[in-house]
């Protein structure tokens, strides 16, 4: 995977590789304590994870998962499954890759005899903890523009489902629960996705950590109990990309990962 879309600023040691949390993570845990009932986002101040599943009825199922890792990028799969020995022409495949600020995936399903066939290239996730800063001591908060882009193609026959959905999720001191800041959803059962880049503005106080999560989920599903044949391919190998740019003069941010998500490094 190309890293040209962002600059890696690896000037800090990566904490938590041995399972400990460190002072910065502890601060994020305190801030995000309300999330304990949901995903364990506050367990690590940054991570990537990738999952892939390929399934043909009850005959064959293959999965791969990286778990939450602080070494990036990571890839799950490729995994594949088929209906041998009874339905050898039925097949599914999936793979996904997660990098900080960039997610890619692929999923396909092909069915000839009506078995449920599922290819799932995700979820692929990244999470990072941000802290707003400024070189101007009079600045108390910074406004940022968040940008989300999705580049994918879906090829699907009738009676199949193909979908690529990407979300940018925000958790900060102003929200008890995480909020979905941006979403792009490309699906074979909807009109074609024409807008492939969307933006949103957020404002964060200086020195208070906030968390952004990027998530890409691909689904390719074909077949049913009534013997419908079909195929579907969801190709998001061009991927989902995320950017965060300060719009406040003298505004900036630091990240727990050391990665910069600026549009122009």
N, C-alpha and C positions, 0 to 999 in steps of 0.2 A: 504494500500500500504506500502511495506517495505521501510524504509529510510536507509537501510544498504548501499546503493550505494553512499551516500554522507553524509558528516558531516554538521550538522546545527550549525553554529556559531552565535547564537542569542544574541550577546553581545551589539547590538545597538538597540535603540528603533526604531520601524517601523514608519517612517514618512508617511504622506499622508493618514492615515486612516480616517481623518476628511475632506479629499478633498483638503488640502493645499499641497504645493510642497516643501518647504524647500530649504535650500541653495544648497544641493547636487543636487537635482532635477533641480534647476534653472540652474546649470552649465551644466547639461546634455541637457536641453532645448536649451541653447545657442549653444552647440556643434552640436545638431541635428536639428537645426532650418530648415534646408533644407528639412526635412521630413514632414513638415506641411501638404503638399498636400496628403500624404499617410496615412497609419494607425497612430493613435495617440500614437506612441510608446514613445514619450518623455513626455507624460502627467504624467506618473509615472516612477520612476527610477527602479522599479521592480514590477512584478505582475504575476499571473497565471490566466488563463481563460479556460473554457471548454464549449462546445456546443454539442448538440445531436439532431438529427431530424429523425423521422420515418414517412413515408408517403405512403399511398395506394391510388393512383389516386387522385380523388377529394373527396373521401368518408371520409377519416380520415387522419389527420395530427397532429402529436404531436411533440413539440419542448421543449427544456430546455436549458437555458443559464445561466452561473454564472456571466457573466460580468467580468471585470478586478478586481481581488481581491488581497490583500496583506496578506491574511491568507491562508496557504496552508497545505495539498493538498485540491483541490476542485473537485467535481464530478457533471457532468450534466447527468441526467437520473438516471436509465434506463427509456427510453420512448419506447412505442410500439404503433402500429396501425394495424387495420385490415379492411377488406372490407365489414363488416356487414352493412346492411342486405343482400346486393346483391352478395357479393363475400367473404363470411366468411373465406374461406381457404387462401385468400391472406393476407400476414402479413409482417411487417417490425419491426425491433427493433434496438436500438442504445444506447450507453453510452460512456462517455469519462471521464478521470480523468487527472488533470494537477497538477504536483508538480514541484518544482524548479529542473530542470535537468532531469526530468523523466515524460514521458507522456504515457498513456495507453488508449485503446479504443476498442470497439466492435461494429460491424454492421452486420445486416443480412436482407435478403429479400427473400420472397417466393411467387411465383405467379402461379396460376392455370388457369386463364381465360384471360390472356393477358393484364390486367391493368398494368400501370406503377407502380412499387413498388420500393421504395427507402429507404434504411437505411443509415444514415450518422453519424458516430461517431466522429465528429470533425467539425471544427478544435479545437484541444486542444493546448494551447500555454503557454510558459513561457518566460519571459523577465527579464534580469538582466543587471545592469550597472557595469562595471568592471573598475578598475584603476590599471595600472601596477606600481609596486614598487620594490625596491631593498635595501638590507642592505649595499650594496657597493656604496658609493657616486660617484664613477667613472662611474657607469652604467647609461646610458642615455635612453636606450630602452631595452625591454624584448621581447624575442621570446617565443611563446607558441605553444604547440601542442593541437589542438582541435580534439576530438574524438566523432564520432556519431555511434550509434549502433541501429539496428532495429530487433526485434524478433517478427514474426507474422506468421500466417498460413492463407491460403485462400482455401476454398472449394467451387467450382463453377461448375454448370452444363453448358451445351452449351447455347449460346445466353444470357449470363449474363455478368455483369462487376463487378469485385471485385478488389479494389486497396487500398494499404496502402502506403502513401508517407510521408516522414519525411524530414524536412529541418532544417539546422542551418544557420541563417542569421546574417551577421555582418554589423554594422554601426559604422564608426569611422571617425577620422579627415581626413583620406586619401580618403574617398569615399563620394561624394556628395549624391549619392543614396545608399540605402542598397544593399549589394551583398549577393548572396547565396553561402555560404562557402562550405557546404557539403549537399549532397542529397542522400537518398536511396529510391527507388521506387519499390515496389513489387506489381505486377498486374497480374490478370488472363489472360490478353491478351498479356503478354510478357513472355519470358523464365523465369523459376524460379530464384528467387534472390539467388545467391550463396554467394556473398560477403555481409556480414551483419555488418561489422565494417569498417569504413573508417576514415582517418585522414587528416588534413591539418595544415599547419604552418602559423601563423600570427605574425607580429612584431608590437609592440605598444610602443609609447614614455612614459617615466615615467611621472606620474601625470596627463595624459590626459585621461578622461573617454572614454570608448567605450562600445557599446551595443551588446549583443548577444541575439538572439531570437530563441527558439526552437519551431517547429510547426509540429504537426502530424494530418493528414487528412485521414479518412477512408471513402470509398464509397462502398456500396453494392447495385447494381441495377439489377432488373430483370423485364421482361415483356415488351411488346410493343403493339401497336394497332392491330397487326395481330394475336394475340392469342397464342404467344409462351409461353409455360410453362417453369419454371426453378426456381432454388434456388441458393443462394450464401451466404456464411458466411465469413466475414473478422474478424479474431480474433487477435488483437494486445494487449491482456491483459498482455503479457510479456513485451511489450512496447518498447518505444524508450528511449535511455539513452544518456546523453551528459556529456563529461568531458573536462576540460581545465587544462593543466599542463605546468608550465614554464620549458623551456629547457635551458635558459640562467643561468649560475652559479650565485647564490645569487638573482635570480629573484623571484618575487612573485606577488600577486595581492590581492586587496580587492574588495568586492562587496557591492552594496547598500543593498542587502537583508541580508547580513551576512552569506550567504551560501558558502561553499567551494565546488568546483567541481573537486577537485584533484582525480586522479585515486587511489592513496593510501593515505588516510587521515592520 
